[in-house]
Amino acid sequence: MADIAHIAGLVAGGVHPSPVGYADFITTTTHKSLRGPRGGVIMCSKEHAAGIDKAVFPGIQGGPLEHIIAAKAIAFKEALQPEFKEYAAQIVKNAKALAQSLMNENIDIVGNGTENHVMTIDLRKTGKTGKDVANLLEKVGITANKNTVPNDPQSPFITSGVRIGTPAVTTRGFKEDDMVEVGKIIASAITVWDNEVALNNLKARAQKLCDKYPLY
């Protein structure tokens, strides 16, 4: 069995190896890098299909939501388009650029980089926790998750890391140069910490990036 919830969009876009042909069962969410609505999919080899269907419905699946089914269909159609390959490739380019920008600013990244859409900042040398930094980044207009790091001295509710991904900003239009600026904003926020004037300046820089790529 392979769960590809995070990387399904990268697999569909051809920039990450696929487990199809190797795993009997493949599970994924339809959001995250696949860029669809919240939901899930179970894929399996033909010999197991009837068993999966019987186990899921009516056993554990709730009532179907027609609008979510329609949204999944649209997401799958989008994933079949040539533009989706460009999107998937840009996700990885942006992630690599962000990771390098952070490391250039003396911020530790677990594994010293990334090969997909996500990375984890290791905060142990800063003396700050993942929970604190996630809340701090919210102040400057950047949403991130607290996340554990290898051999984390903190509990999973506090953590010593922050996880950052690039699918959402890539959808918005961000390119590598923009990710360098994002990295600088994050690193600066961790450094200035409780300086409200400096944090407000960083928030303005983040807003400038958002204004550069309006949603509509």
C-alpha positions in Angstrom: 0.0 0.0 0.0 1.2 3.5 -0.8 -0.4 6.7 0.5 0.4 9.7 -1.8 -1.9 12.3 -0.2 0.7 15.0 -0.3 2.4 14.3 -3.6 -0.6 13.2 -5.7 -0.5 16.4 -7.8 3.2 15.9 -8.4 2.7 12.3 -9.5 -0.1 13.4 -11.8 2.1 16.2 -13.2 4.9 13.7 -13.9 7.5 15.3 -11.5 7.4 12.6 -8.9 7.7 8.8 -9.3 4.3 7.0 -9.3 3.5 3.9 -7.2 1.1 2.6 -9.8 2.4 -0.8 -10.9 4.1 -1.4 -7.6 1.4 -1.0 -4.9 -1.8 -3.0 -4.8 -3.5 -0.2 -2.9 -3.0 3.6 -3.4 -4.7 6.2 -1.2 -4.7 9.9 -1.6 -6.6 13.0 -0.6 -8.0 15.1 -3.5 -6.8 18.4 -2.0 -3.2 19.4 -1.2 -1.0 19.3 -4.4 -3.8 17.7 -6.5 -5.6 21.0 -5.9 -9.2 19.7 -5.6 -11.8 19.8 -2.9 -11.4 18.0 0.4 -11.9 14.3 -0.1 -10.2 11.1 -0.7 -9.7 8.3 -3.2 -8.8 4.6 -2.9 -7.2 3.1 -6.0 -6.4 -0.6 -6.2 -5.7 -3.5 -8.6 -8.8 -5.0 -10.3 -8.7 -8.2 -8.1 -9.4 -6.1 -5.0 -11.9 -3.7 -6.4 -15.1 -5.5 -5.2 -13.7 -5.9 -1.7 -12.8 -2.2 -1.4 -16.2 -1.2 -2.7 -18.1 -3.4 -0.2 -15.9 -2.2 2.7 -16.4 1.5 1.9 -20.1 1.7 1.0 -22.4 1.3 2.8 -20.0 0.3 5.6 -18.1 3.4 6.5 -18.8 6.1 3.8 -21.4 8.7 4.7 -23.9 10.3 2.3 -22.3 11.5 -1.0 -22.1 15.2 -1.5 -22.9 16.0 -5.1 -21.0 19.3 -5.2 -17.8 17.6 -3.9 -18.2 14.9 -6.5 -18.4 17.5 -9.2 -15.4 19.4 -7.8 -13.4 16.2 -7.8 -14.3 15.6 -11.5 -13.1 19.2 -12.3 -9.9 18.6 -10.4 -9.2 15.4 -12.2 -9.9 17.1 -15.6 -7.5 19.9 -14.7 -4.8 17.3 -13.8 -5.1 15.8 -17.3 -4.3 19.2 -19.0 -0.7 20.1 -20.2 -0.8 23.2 -18.0 -1.0 21.0 -14.9 2.4 19.5 -15.7 3.8 23.1 -15.8 2.1 23.8 -12.5 3.6 20.7 -10.9 7.1 21.5 -12.2 6.8 25.0 -10.9 5.8 23.8 -7.4 9.1 21.9 -7.1 11.1 24.8 -8.5 9.5 27.2 -6.0 10.1 24.8 -3.1 13.7 24.4 -4.0 14.1 28.2 -4.3 12.4 28.7 -0.9 14.5 26.1 0.8 17.7 27.6 -0.6 16.6 31.1 0.4 16.0 30.0 4.0 19.3 28.2 4.2 21.1 31.3 2.7 19.6 33.2 5.7 21.1 30.7 8.1 17.8 28.8 8.7 18.2 25.0 9.1 16.1 22.8 6.8 15.6 19.1 7.7 17.5 17.2 5.0 19.2 20.4 3.8 16.6 21.0 1.1 13.6 19.4 -0.6 12.8 17.3 -3.7 9.1 17.9 -3.7 6.6 20.6 -2.5 7.3 20.8 1.2 10.1 21.4 3.7 10.5 21.5 7.4 12.4 24.3 9.2 14.4 23.0 12.2 14.2 25.7 14.9 16.3 24.1 17.6 19.3 26.4 17.3 17.0 29.4 17.5 15.6 28.5 20.9 12.0 29.0 19.5 9.3 26.4 19.2 7.3 25.4 16.1 4.1 26.5 17.8 5.6 30.0 18.6 6.9 30.5 15.0 3.7 29.3 13.4 1.8 31.9 15.4 4.5 34.5 14.6 4.3 33.9 10.9 0.6 34.3 11.0 1.3 37.9 12.2 3.2 38.7 9.1 0.7 37.2 6.7 2.3 33.7 6.2 0.4 30.5 7.1 2.5 27.6 8.3 2.1 24.4 10.4 4.1 23.5 13.5 5.8 20.2 12.8 8.1 17.8 14.6 11.7 17.3 13.6 13.9 14.2 13.9 14.7 13.5 17.6 12.4 16.5 18.6 12.9 17.4 22.3 9.4 19.1 22.3 6.0 17.4 22.4 4.0 17.0 19.1 1.7 19.7 20.5 4.6 22.2 20.7 7.3 20.9 18.2 10.7 22.3 17.2 9.8 22.7 13.5 7.6 24.5 11.0 6.4 22.9 7.8 6.0 25.0 4.7 4.7 24.1 1.2 4.4 25.8 -2.1 1.3 24.5 -4.0 -1.0 27.4 -2.9 1.4 30.2 -3.8 2.3 28.4 -7.1 -1.4 28.3 -8.0 -1.5 32.0 -7.3 1.4 32.7 -9.7 4.5 33.0 -7.5 7.9 32.2 -9.2 11.4 31.5 -7.9 12.3 35.2 -7.3 9.1 35.6 -5.2 10.0 32.5 -3.1 13.4 34.0 -2.3 11.6 37.0 -0.9 9.3 34.7 1.1 12.3 33.0 2.6 13.8 36.3 3.6 10.6 37.4 5.2 10.3 34.1 7.2 14.0 34.3 8.3 13.7 37.9 9.3 10.5 37.2 11.3 12.3 34.6 13.3 15.1 37.0 14.0 13.2 40.2 14.9 10.6 38.1 16.8 9.1 40.7 19.2 9.9 43.9 17.4 6.4 45.0 16.4 7.7 47.7 14.0 9.9 45.2 12.2 7.1 42.7 12.1 4.7 45.2 10.5 7.3 46.0 7.9 7.6 42.3 7.1 3.8 42.0 6.9 3.8 44.8 4.3 6.4 43.0 2.3 4.2 39.8 2.3 1.2 41.9 1.4 3.1 43.4 -1.6 3.7 39.9 -2.9 0.0 39.1 -2.6 -0.9 42.3 -4.3 1.4 41.3 -7.2 -0.7 38.2 -7.7 -4.3 39.0 -6.9 -6.7 36.1 -6.5 -9.2 37.5 -9.1 
